Every structure is written in C-alpha cells, then in structure tokens.
Amino acid sequence: MHTEQINHDPARQWSAGFLSSRFHGVQFYSKGAPVHYVGNPDGVCQSTQRQVIDEIARLNGLQAEESLDPEIQTRVAQYELAFKMQTSVPELADLSAEFGRTPMGQGTGRDHHINAFSVWMAGAGIRGGLTWGSTDELGYRYLKDGQEMHVHDLHATMLATFGIDHTKLVHRYQGRDFRLTDVHGKVAHGIFA
C-alpha cells in the first residue's frame, strides 16, 4: 500500500520558489511580536541603526565586487527590508480592519476566500471603473461568465500592462527555464481601454 505524504509546511506559502531568496516572504506571527527581532536593540536609535545598515551595505558592496555572488546583494536587500519593516510592521500587522474572511467557518475561526479574489488596478491602459468577473453573493466562488481569471491569467495580464509577454519572460533555474505563469495564463484583453 502506497501512501503519499503531504507537506504541510506553511513556509512554502511565502517561498520565492526558484527566484533568489531576496524575494522570500516574511512570516507574521499571531502571538507576541508579529515579526521576530524587527525592533531596534535596546539603546540603539533609528539614526544609529540607519548608519549600521549603510556601513553593512558598503562592506557587502566591496565583497560583491570581488566575488560576484548574487546572494551578497540578497543580504543587502534583506537589511534594507528589515530597516523598512521596523517602521511599517506595526501598522501592517493590524489585521482587524479589511482581511477577506468568509462569514462562515469550519472548526475554529472563519475561512478565507479561496476560490475568488479581488485586485484593484489602475493606470497602464486599464479601463477605469471596470469590474471584471463575478462571484456568488458571498464572494466565495467565481461565476463562469467568460471573465473568470486564474492567478496565472492575472499574472499574465499584469505583465502585459508593463509590455511584457508572459510567454517570453523566463528565469533559468537549475538548468531549466521557468515562467511566472508556468505553462498557463492568458491575458484578459477586455480590461484594457
């Protein structure tokens, strides 16, 4: 009898996949500080912290010139991100206002809207005031109205707003070319003016 083991590691939800680790997401914790170690150490003010980050970036820049290691730039970007998070995380972590939960739930807590999503887009030739696609009265399931959009379609459409053909945007990883939209995705041309 063969049993398949399913990976329930939540970290895969914010993994950067085949992209550089500088694109990795950050876990927010539900108890205590939302992000561990995001505050300044005791006795260190924000201007001193900024000086430390600048000096680390300078030293890493010197090393990057010698070794051409892309992970050095990742480290620099992570220090910059950490500094920005020190001022923005408290507001971002307050989920008490908009979060897209259903009125019903299974077990403890309410469910997420997993079969439909909302995205607000403006500019880039997108028609103003347009609603694309429809959901049921709870916003839980999409309706098959010819405007349904998979997340690959959304990515293809967003790339199109930048003038990028999603079928040609590839990233080489371990000897293979990968697309953001995998082998899927169609541009929703109807959203453009």
Order of alpha helices (4+ residues) and beta strands (2+ residues): alpha-alpha-alpha-beta-beta
